[in-house]
């Protein structure tokens, strides 16, 4: 049962994550429902009752007579129904209610038309049998005229058809999304990312997506982090033990340096390092942003161009492009953020020697295998991953990633036998 619940929860997260195609299909279904209603508008039905004398024994014959062409032609001639005899025949039906009562049922697009049609046909039948004495009938009377048409109003039918169409479209869209993305192995949740790396998620925030040198220069020179994002960056630095050093409370010591790794296949995560450096500078920390040696120049070409050709000017922030390693951090309260891109599928993970190493990961961009390779190879070269920063976190993700799986497993919650309240084991 638990596996089924987890599977349903995962399916729900997939549908929520890809809400756009589901919404498009729902909208198409709604339009289809509206179109169906326009092509098949609702009809109203009304009935008029005709009473026959007790001398009438063959009621079946009278049913045929009431729906015959002479009676229907008389109804068309004596009223303003309009249309043809064939059309009228399609909308009129005569049935036997009792051995001496006939029901003339008529349908139409509007209530007045349905009532008028039923009354006209009933009056034509009464006139016909009284005049012609068909079947031995000498008298017939309109027992109850049609006064109350029954049917579904147009607005109600439109709402029902649109609702059913939207629901059917959303269901089809959800099934298509599940069929397409059920096997997607990319990681979206913070806990899953932390489990794959074996390090906690220190912060998560939306990132810019620069595509040119001008975009990168704009990010570095004029980006102002929101209060919430600046606070998250501060907490990440606090976790790494940087606050005392970079705030100058530890005199005589060199500044702190941190490498922010990102994967070559994860282009969104490239902005994590620059935004972290800008956030630190915005909080009064003397910061240097260094674009380290890059074997994958295509990923950082625009960033290196923005840094090397015309370095953006920003108070408290210096930028540099290093091809031969990272310069030593300045003594006293300063921070050096090194941006490095690696491709675990084609090369060993070698980074510059810095005080700490962070991994920038965009939600839904990489798999657990890719992250595990980066973490293991970085550790093999003396650069253990100290923490993770998640870019563009999934809005529907309620996890934090603060505790990797090993730590969470040691704190499993079990039911209390006395109160059924979950407590820590």
Secondary structure, 3 states (H helix, E strand, C coil): CHHHHHHHHHHHHHHHHCHHHHHHHHHHHHHHHHHHHHHCCCCEEEEEEEEECCCCCCHHHHHHHHCCHHHHHHHHHHCCCCCCHHHHHHCEEEEEEECCEEEEEEEECCHHHHHHHHHHHHHHHHHHHHHHCHHHCCCEEEEECCCCCECCCHHHHHHHHHHHHHHHHHHHHHHHHHHHHCCCCECCCHHHHHHHHCCCEEEEECCCCCCCHHHHHHHHHHCCCCHHHHHHHHHHHHHCCCHHHHCCCCCCCECEEEEEEEECCCCHHHHHHHHHHHHHHHCCCEEEEEECCCCCHHHHHHHHHHHHCCCCCECCEEEEECCCCCCCCCECCEEEEEEEEECCCCCCCCCCCCCEEEEEEECCCCEHHHHHHHHHHHHHCCCCCCEEEEECCCCCCCCCCCCCHHHHHCCCEEECCCCCCEEEC
